[in-house]
Amino acid sequence: MSLPPGFLDELRGRLSLGQVVGRKVMWDNRKSNAGKGDLWAPCPFHQEKTASFHVDDRKGYYYCFGCHAKGDAISFVRETENVGFMEAVEILAREAGVPMPQRDPQAQERSDRRAELAKVMEDAVRYYQLQLKTNVASEARGYLERRGISDAVLERWEIGFAPDQRQGVLNHLTGKGYRAEDVIECGLAARPDDGGAPYDRFRGRIVFPIRDVRNRAIALGGRAMDPNARAKYLNSPETILFDKGRSLFNHGPARAASGKGKPLIVAEGYMDVIALVEAGFEGSVAPLGTAITESQLQLLWRMHPEPTIALDGDQAGLRAAMRLIDLTLPLLEPGHSLRFALMPDGKDPDDILRDQGSAALSRILEESIPMVDLLWRRETEGKMFDSPERRAGLEKAFRDRLQLIKDPSIRHHYQAALKDRMWQHFRPERRTGGGRGRVQNRPNSPMAETKLSPLASDVAKSDAVREAVIFSVLLVTPEILSEFELVLEAFECTELEHAHIRDAILRNVGAEDVKAAVSKELGPGVLETLFAHSHVRINPAFRKPGDVEMARLCVSEELGKLQAQRGYERELADAMEDLVGVADEGLTWRLSEAAKSLQKAGKGDNEDRAEYERGENGVQLKKEEKEAFDELVRRLNAPKT
C-alpha cells in the first residue's frame, strides 16, 4: 500500500522519538539533558556498559557511536520489533493516535476477501485437529508418538489429521455455511477436470497448519500415512492467501525470537522445525516443500543477517546447499550471508535431537561453516589437482563463480579467502627442522647434536636476519612482490613470527596498500618489531622505499645467500648421517663443493673485493691506491720545464 504525501512527516511530527526509544532503554541521567532533547543511553542494538547511544529528540534521529546504528522512529521500531516498514508505521500510528490512510477500493476488496478466506482456513484447522482425536487417526497418533510428539506439542502446533474421505472437510465447511467455491479458493478442495463434484485435496494425511507472519492460517502441509502415496508431503496450492515462494513455516514466532537475539535456523521440514523449537531453538523456520527462493532468502535476512542452514547429512542435503550457494552469491551484501550446519550422514536435526539431545545439536550449529568453505568443498572434493592445468582449471572455476557476486568488496574478500585456501592446499609440504627440503632431525642422529651447537645457533640467527630484510624490503617496495610470489610460497621461515608475516604478504598480494593490509591483519606491533631490526634499518633498499631496482637486487641477493646456506646445511646433515659409516672421496667432494657455493654466495655487493699489494715497508695497500700514489710521486719528481 502506498501512503499519501505528507503522512509520514505528520506521523513523525506527532511522535517523540525519546518516548519511542525510552520503552527499550534506560536513559543515562548524567549525560542526558532532557530539556534540550539530548538523550543518552546504552545502545539497545549491541552489548555495552557505557552510554554511547544518542537521541536528538528535537530532530527525531538517533545514532550509536559504538555500532553506528542510526535512523528515525520508524527504523527504530523496525529494528527492535523486527517488523516490516508498513507494520512499523501502523504501530507508530496507533501510538500517536493517527488513523492510517484508507486503501483504494480494489485493495480494500482484496483485503476483505483474504479476511473471509482466512476464517475458512481457521475452521478447517479446527476440523483437522478434532479428526486427529478420532479412531480413524489411530495410526497417525501412533506415528506422532513414535516421533516424540506429546499431546501438548500437538495442541501447540495445531497438528491435525485429514481422514481418507472424498469430501470430509468440504462437507464440514459447507455445513457451517461457507460456499464450496470458498473452500476451493482456499486450496482445501479441488474440482476434477471433468467438472464433477469437488473433492478434498488432503486425504489420509497428518496436517500441519502454515501461518503467515501475522499468525493467520494461510495454507496446510500434509504428510501421507500411506507409504505408497504419490507424494510423501503435499502443500496447499498457491492461493490469494498463500504464496509458496514468499512464505516460511513458523515465520512469525521465529521472527520474534530472532529479534530477541536468538539464532535463526533454517531446516528442511515441518517435523524438524517443531523438534528444534521444542528443544529451545525458537528461531527455526522451513521453506515449504521447495528449495529456498530469492524472496525467502530476503525474508530470512530481514530477520537475521546470517541465518544458519541446517541440512540433512546426505547427498540430497549437500546438493540443496550447493543450489542455495548459486542463488545467494548474486544477492550478497556486506554483513549478510549464510552459514551451513551439516548433520552427520543420514541424519536430520530431528534425529540428532532424539538420539543425542539438544547439546549435541548445539555443538553442530556452533561448528557451522561459512559459505566460502562450502564453495571450496564443492569445487575440490573428490578431485585431483596434480598438474598446473588442473590447478588453473580450479582457479577459473572460482573466478567464474565469483563473478556472480555484485558487491566489489565482498568479491574481493572471497577472492582473498579462496586464494589463501589454494595456497595452503597446494603449498609444498613442510617438515620440522627448518627450510624446505631440510632433513628432519632424529633424536640420536649426529645432526641432532650439531643443531645444539653455538655455530648452528649463529646460522639460525643469520637466516632470521636475512628473512627480516627480505620481508621488510618487499613491504616497502611491493611493486616487486609479483616477481617473488612463487619463491615466497615455497619459502621456509626460521621463526614462527616470520612465517605469519610471509603468509600475510601472500594473502595481500595485489592489495592497494600491501603494508597497510598486512599491518591491519597482523596488528601494527608486528611490523614495528620487524622494521626496528638494526640490519633492516641500515639496509639501503629499506631506506629508499619504491626504488624497484635496488629492492629487486637486495631481495635476490638475500634469497641467494639463504638458498646457498640451506643447501650447505642439507649437505652437511646428509654427511653427518653418512659419517656413521665410512667416509669416502665422494663425501669429501660434496662437502667441498657445498662450501664453495656458500663462500661464493656470501660475497655480497657491499663486501670488499679489492686487490692488495704489499708495500716496501711491509704494509698491505689496495692495488689501485698504491698505483695512484706512485703516479703522484712520479709527477712530483718529474723535472720542471
Secondary structure by P-SEA (a helix, b strand, c coil): cccccaaaaaaaaaccccccccccccccccccccccccccccccccccccccbbbcccccbbbbccccccccaaaaaaaaacccaaaaaaaaaaaaccccccccaaaaaaaaaaaaaaaaaaaaaaaaaaaaacccaaaaaaaaaaacccaaaaaaabbbbbcccccaaaaaaaaacccaaaaaaaccccccccccbbbbcccccbbbbbbcccccccbbbbbbccccccccbbbbcccccccccccccaaaaaaaaaaaccbbbbbccaaaaaaaaaaccccccccccccccaaaaaaaaaaccbbbbbccccaaaaaaaaaaaaacccccccccbbbbbbccccccaaaaaacccaaaaaaaaaacccaaaaaaaaaccccccccaaaaaaaaaaaaaaacccccaaaaaaaaaaaaaaaaaaccccccccccccccccccccaaaaaaacaaaaaaaaaaaaaaaaaaaaaaacccccccaaaaaaacccccaaaaaaaaaaaaacccccaaaaaaaaacaaaaaaaaaccccccccccccccaaaaaaaaaaaaaaaaaaaaaaaaaaaaaaaaccccccaaaaaaaaaaaaaaaaaaccccccbbbbbbccccccccaaaaaaaaaaaaaaacccc
